[in-house]
């Protein structure tokens, strides 16, 4: 595996997890955006699995806080991530 492929895989998992955690809470993209203090358009780009959106650490922290998870949970892969 190349460094680039590893990075792309991590980004893919991040995007899937953001969407999964939001759906588990029964929230719309608008609700997550409001709770995290970021735009709905950016949430949509972060949830698109093949998007090249690269959130800053600050945005990751805002999302994790809003979702009630650890920042590390956003990049963790488990069975629920790929469902």
MMTF fields as JSON, N, C-alpha, C and O atoms, coordinates in Angstrom:
{
  "mmtfVersion": "1.0.0",
  "mmtfProducer": "UNKNOWN",
  "numBonds": 331,
  "numAtoms": 332,
  "numGroups": 83,
  "numChains": 1,
  "numModels": 1,
  "chainsPerModel": [1],
  "groupsPerChain": [83],
  "chainIdList": ["A"],
  "bondAtomList": [4, 2, 8, 6, 12, 10, 16, 14, 20, 18, 24, 22, 28, 26, 32, 30, 36, 34, 40, 38, 44, 42, 48, 46, 52, 50, 56, 54, 60, 58, 64, 62, 68, 66, 72, 70, 76, 74, 80, 78, 84, 82, 88, 86, 92, 90, 96, 94, 100, 98, 104, 102, 108, 106, 112, 110, 116, 114, 120, 118, 124, 122, 128, 126, 132, 130, 136, 134, 140, 138, 144, 142, 148, 146, 152, 150, 156, 154, 160, 158, 164, 162, 168, 166, 172, 170, 176, 174, 180, 178, 184, 182, 188, 186, 192, 190, 196, 194, 200, 198, 204, 202, 208, 206, 212, 210, 216, 214, 220, 218, 224, 222, 228, 226, 232, 230, 236, 234, 240, 238, 244, 242, 248, 246, 252, 250, 256, 254, 260, 258, 264, 262, 268, 266, 272, 270, 276, 274, 280, 278, 284, 282, 288, 286, 292, 290, 296, 294, 300, 298, 304, 302, 308, 306, 312, 310, 316, 314, 320, 318, 324, 322, 328, 326],
  "bondOrderList": [1, 1, 1, 1, 1, 1, 1, 1, 1, 1, 1, 1, 1, 1, 1, 1, 1, 1, 1, 1, 1, 1, 1, 1, 1, 1, 1, 1, 1, 1, 1, 1, 1, 1, 1, 1, 1, 1, 1, 1, 1, 1, 1, 1, 1, 1, 1, 1, 1, 1, 1, 1, 1, 1, 1, 1, 1, 1, 1, 1, 1, 1, 1, 1, 1, 1, 1, 1, 1, 1, 1, 1, 1, 1, 1, 1, 1, 1, 1, 1, 1, 1],
  "groupList": [{"groupName": "UNK", "atomNameList": ["N", "CA", "C", "O"], "elementList": ["N", "C", "C", "O"], "formalChargeList": [0, 0, 0, 0], "bondAtomList": [1, 0, 2, 1, 3, 2], "bondOrderList": [1, 1, 2], "singleLetterCode": "X", "chemCompType": "L-PEPTIDE LINKING"}],
  "groupTypeList": [0, 0, 0, 0, 0, 0, 0, 0, 0, 0, 0, 0, 0, 0, 0, 0, 0, 0, 0, 0, 0, 0, 0, 0, 0, 0, 0, 0, 0, 0, 0, 0, 0, 0, 0, 0, 0, 0, 0, 0, 0, 0, 0, 0, 0, 0, 0, 0, 0, 0, 0, 0, 0, 0, 0, 0, 0, 0, 0, 0, 0, 0, 0, 0, 0, 0, 0, 0, 0, 0, 0, 0, 0, 0, 0, 0, 0, 0, 0, 0, 0, 0, 0],
  "groupIdList": [1, 2, 3, 4, 5, 6, 7, 8, 9, 10, 11, 12, 13, 14, 15, 16, 17, 18, 19, 20, 21, 22, 23, 24, 25, 26, 27, 28, 29, 30, 31, 32, 33, 34, 35, 36, 37, 38, 39, 40, 41, 42, 43, 44, 45, 46, 47, 48, 49, 50, 51, 52, 53, 54, 55, 56, 57, 58, 59, 60, 61, 62, 63, 64, 65, 66, 67, 68, 69, 70, 71, 72, 73, 74, 75, 76, 77, 78, 79, 80, 81, 82, 83],
  "secStructList": [7, 7, 2, 2, 2, 2, 2, 2, 2, 2, 2, 2, 2, 2, 2, 2, 2, 2, 2, 2, 2, 2, 2, 2, 6, 6, 7, 7, 2, 2, 2, 2, 2, 2, 2, 2, 6, 1, 7, 2, 2, 2, 2, 2, 2, 2, 2, 1, 6, 6, 7, 7, 7, 7, 7, 7, 2, 2, 2, 2, 2, 2, 2, 2, 2, 2, 2, 6, 1, 7, 4, 4, 4, 4, 4, 7, 7, 7, 6, 6, 6, 6, 7],
  "xCoordList": [0.846, 0.0, 0.893, 1.881, 0.538, 1.303, 0.799, -0.29, 1.605, 1.22, -0.029, -0.917, -0.088, -1.253, -2.525, -3.575, -2.435, -3.59, -4.062, -5.263, -3.119, -3.466, -4.229, -5.248, -3.735, -4.383, -5.798, -6.735, -5.958, -7.277, -8.229, -9.411, -7.74, -8.578, -9.029, -10.188, -8.126, -8.477, -9.541, -10.491, -9.38, -10.34, -11.707, -12.738, -11.716, -12.951, -13.682, -14.89, -12.942, -13.527, -14.053, -15.132, -13.31, -13.758, -15.099, -16.013, -15.228, -16.471, -17.634, -18.741, -17.374, -18.428, -18.856, -20.047, -17.892, -18.208, -18.994, -19.905, -18.665, -19.425, -20.895, -21.783, -21.139, -22.519, -23.191, -24.358, -22.454, -23.027, -23.401, -24.505, -22.494, -22.797, -23.985, -24.822, -24.058, -25.187, -26.501, -27.484, -26.515, -27.736, -28.132, -29.321, -27.149, -27.458, -28.189, -28.975, -27.929, -28.6, -29.919, -30.647, -30.23, -31.476, -31.463, -32.519, -30.279, -30.147, -30.066, -29.598, -30.519, -30.317, -28.928, -28.292, -28.485, -27.222, -27.321, -26.35, -28.488, -28.697, -28.526, -27.913, -29.07, -28.96, -27.51, -27.069, -26.773, -25.361, -24.588, -23.763, -24.851, -24.156, -24.38, -23.442, -25.614, -25.93, -25.21, -24.634, -25.247, -24.61, -23.083, -22.45, -22.504, -21.046, -20.546, -19.352, -21.463, -21.058, -20.349, -19.468, -20.737, -20.172, -21.312, -22.453, -21.014, -22.079, -22.636, -21.946, -23.885, -24.547, -23.823, -23.649, -23.42, -22.709, -21.419, -21.075, -20.715, -19.479, -19.788, -19.069, -20.835, -21.252, -21.527, -21.08, -22.252, -22.563, -21.291, -21.195, -20.321, -19.073, -18.283, -17.602, -18.367, -17.665, -18.306, -17.631, -19.583, -20.276, -20.216, -20.588, -19.767, -19.649, -18.406, -17.292, -18.574, -17.449, -16.239, -15.102, -16.462, -15.34, -14.961, -14.262, -15.434, -15.088, -13.619, -13.043, -13.046, -11.67, -11.631, -10.591, -12.771, -12.83, -11.905, -11.993, -11.028, -10.054, -10.256, -9.701, -11.045, -11.336, -10.101, -9.231, -10.045, -8.966, -9.185, -10.256, -8.171, -8.305, -9.392, -10.134, -9.48, -10.519, -11.916, -12.773, -12.138, -13.441, -13.685, -14.805, -12.652, -12.816, -13.236, -14.1, -12.629, -12.997, -14.436, -15.173, -14.837, -16.208, -17.203, -18.232, -16.9, -17.79, -17.86, -18.945, -16.701, -16.671, -17.462, -18.238, -17.273, -18.005, -19.501, -20.28, -19.908, -21.337, -21.942, -23.078, -21.191, -21.691, -21.542, -22.104, -20.789, -20.585, -19.656, -19.833, -18.66, -17.686, -16.281, -16.103, -15.299, -13.901, -13.46, -14.008, -12.489, -11.96, -11.487, -11.692, -10.858, -10.353, -11.478, -11.252, -12.679, -13.817, -14.171, -14.717, -13.863, -14.2, -13.377, -13.782, -12.222, -11.385, -11.288, -10.549, -12.026, -11.997, -12.855, -13.969, -12.335, -13.12, -13.622, -12.864, -14.897, -15.496, -16.64, -16.896, -17.301, -18.38, -19.455, -20.009, -19.756, -20.799, -20.394, -21.254, -19.113, -18.633, -18.973, -19.407, -18.778, -18.944, -20.297, -20.482, -21.223, -22.584, -23.305, -24.462],
  "yCoordList": [-1.177, 0.0, 1.242, 1.312, 2.183, 3.43, 4.398, 4.235, 5.391, 6.426, 7.155, 7.476, 7.412, 8.118, 7.284, 7.815, 5.984, 5.092, 5.026, 5.052, 4.942, 4.91, 6.18, 6.113, 7.328, 8.602, 8.631, 9.037, 8.209, 8.202, 7.265, 7.578, 6.125, 5.193, 5.812, 5.667, 6.497, 7.163, 8.231, 8.345, 9.005, 10.051, 9.448, 9.985, 8.341, 7.637, 7.187, 7.383, 6.582, 6.115, 7.296, 7.208, 8.387, 9.585, 10.047, 10.325, 10.132, 10.6, 9.661, 10.111, 8.348, 7.38, 7.508, 7.45, 7.682, 7.761, 9.011, 8.955, 10.122, 11.348, 11.122, 11.449, 10.564, 10.296, 9.267, 9.42, 8.226, 7.171, 7.706, 7.456, 8.437, 8.986, 9.941, 9.954, 10.729, 11.656, 10.888, 11.205, 9.886, 9.087, 8.334, 8.213, 7.822, 7.11, 8.011, 7.535, 9.288, 10.233, 10.729, 11.461, 10.341, 10.75, 12.204, 12.821, 12.754, 14.158, 14.343, 13.466, 15.474, 15.874, 16.517, 16.815, 16.718, 17.432, 18.845, 19.382, 19.431, 20.777, 20.807, 21.725, 19.8, 19.749, 19.572, 20.22, 18.704, 18.522, 19.811, 20.223, 20.437, 21.68, 22.728, 23.405, 22.856, 23.837, 23.505, 24.385, 22.236, 21.826, 21.981, 22.308, 21.743, 21.809, 23.203, 23.483, 24.078, 25.428, 25.511, 26.349, 24.637, 24.674, 24.629, 24.343, 24.904, 25.017, 23.657, 22.638, 23.675, 22.468, 21.976, 20.773, 22.892, 22.528, 21.759, 20.794, 22.201, 21.515, 20.141, 19.182, 20.027, 18.715, 17.776, 16.629, 18.244, 17.407, 16.949, 15.794, 17.832, 17.438, 16.46, 15.58, 16.606, 15.676, 14.298, 13.305, 14.228, 12.946, 12.218, 11.047, 12.871, 12.224, 11.339, 11.853, 10.004, 9.086, 9.352, 9.165, 9.772, 9.964, 11.434, 11.812, 12.252, 13.668, 13.834, 12.985, 14.91, 15.227, 16.268, 16.877, 16.472, 17.427, 16.952, 15.81, 17.838, 17.517, 18.459, 19.557, 18.037, 18.933, 19.216, 18.36, 20.411, 20.776, 20.06, 19.507, 20.08, 19.479, 20.195, 19.567, 21.486, 22.262, 21.758, 21.576, 21.536, 21.032, 19.629, 19.307, 18.788, 17.443, 17.523, 16.768, 18.428, 18.603, 19.102, 18.632, 20.041, 20.557, 19.436, 19.322, 18.617, 17.513, 16.484, 16.04, 16.105, 15.112, 15.603, 14.845, 16.858, 17.416, 17.396, 16.978, 17.844, 17.878, 16.48, 16.296, 15.502, 14.128, 13.357, 12.271, 13.909, 13.229, 12.035, 11.043, 12.131, 11.059, 11.637, 12.854, 10.763, 11.176, 11.457, 10.887, 12.319, 12.6, 11.304, 11.097, 10.435, 9.172, 8.274, 7.461, 8.41, 7.608, 7.949, 7.116, 9.152, 9.57, 8.848, 8.778, 8.312, 7.596, 6.113, 5.394, 5.65, 4.228, 3.42, 3.819, 2.303, 1.427, 0.243, -0.39, -0.029, -1.213, -1.686, -1.098, -2.708, -3.255, -2.239, -2.26, -1.349, -0.356, 0.683, 1.253, 0.925, 1.925, 1.544, 2.388, 0.281, -0.145, -0.768, -1.383, -0.619, -1.13, -0.393, -0.697],
  "zCoordList": [0.0, 0.0, 0.0, 0.73, -0.804, -0.852, 0.212, 0.761, 0.483, 1.447, 0.962, 1.752, -0.34, -0.913, -0.76, -0.399, -1.033, -0.918, 0.534, 0.802, 1.463, 2.878, 3.262, 3.948, 2.819, 3.099, 2.523, 3.209, 1.284, 0.642, 1.365, 1.503, 1.827, 2.585, 3.908, 4.296, 4.597, 5.861, 5.631, 6.406, 4.574, 4.256, 3.928, 4.336, 3.197, 2.853, 4.12, 4.247, 5.058, 6.322, 7.136, 7.722, 7.178, 7.877, 7.344, 8.121, 6.042, 5.424, 5.745, 6.044, 5.681, 6.015, 7.476, 7.78, 8.382, 9.812, 10.163, 10.989, 9.559, 9.834, 9.493, 10.28, 8.318, 7.899, 8.816, 9.175, 9.188, 10.038, 11.413, 11.898, 12.041, 13.369, 13.308, 14.211, 12.259, 12.122, 11.984, 12.655, 11.118, 10.912, 12.174, 12.472, 12.923, 14.178, 15.171, 15.991, 15.094, 15.985, 15.421, 16.092, 14.206, 13.58, 13.142, 13.006, 12.92, 12.55, 11.043, 10.318, 10.596, 9.202, 9.101, 10.112, 7.883, 7.686, 8.249, 8.78, 8.128, 8.657, 10.177, 10.722, 10.851, 12.311, 12.756, 13.705, 12.08, 12.417, 12.152, 12.968, 11.027, 10.692, 11.779, 12.2, 12.227, 13.264, 14.571, 15.211, 14.959, 16.22, 16.167, 17.171, 14.987, 14.841, 14.483, 14.582, 14.068, 13.706, 12.375, 12.18, 11.452, 10.103, 9.089, 9.45, 7.85, 6.852, 6.433, 6.478, 6.032, 5.535, 4.279, 4.083, 3.458, 2.224, 2.541, 1.857, 3.585, 3.974, 4.554, 4.274, 5.35, 5.873, 4.708, 4.719, 3.713, 2.547, 1.851, 1.434, 1.722, 1.06, 1.92, 1.392, 3.241, 4.128, 4.156, 4.429, 3.881, 3.893, 2.552, 2.472, 1.528, 0.221, 0.252, 0.36, 0.159, 0.338, -0.563, -0.131, -1.776, -2.69, -2.848, -3.787, -1.916, -1.906, -1.515, -0.834, -1.946, -1.564, -0.45, -0.2, 0.222, 1.325, 2.447, 2.897, 2.885, 3.919, 5.104, 5.124, 6.09, 7.21, 8.056, 8.219, 8.579, 9.499, 10.829, 11.083, 11.66, 12.987, 13.782, 14.537, 13.611, 14.304, 13.922, 14.787, 12.622, 12.154, 12.692, 13.092, 12.708, 13.272, 14.738, 15.183, 15.475, 16.887, 17.025, 17.893, 16.186, 16.225, 15.924, 16.59, 14.929, 14.576, 15.697, 16.073, 16.23, 17.307, 18.515, 19.097, 18.894, 20.032, 19.765, 20.622, 18.583, 18.235, 18.244, 18.68, 17.769, 17.682, 18.988, 19.133, 19.94, 21.218, 21.123, 21.83, 20.243, 20.068, 20.215, 20.258, 20.289, 20.287, 18.855, 17.911, 18.693, 17.353, 16.701, 15.505, 17.482, 16.94, 16.423, 15.526, 16.974, 16.497, 15.048, 14.325, 14.638, 13.277, 12.218, 11.057, 12.61, 11.64, 11.927, 11.254, 12.919, 13.275, 12.312, 11.972, 11.886, 11.013, 11.844, 12.579, 11.708, 12.322, 11.43, 10.379, 11.836, 11.017, 10.683, 9.584, 11.618, 11.405, 10.354, 9.682, 10.213, 9.263, 7.828, 7.043, 7.486, 6.097, 5.803, 4.752, 6.701, 6.51, 5.43, 5.142]
}
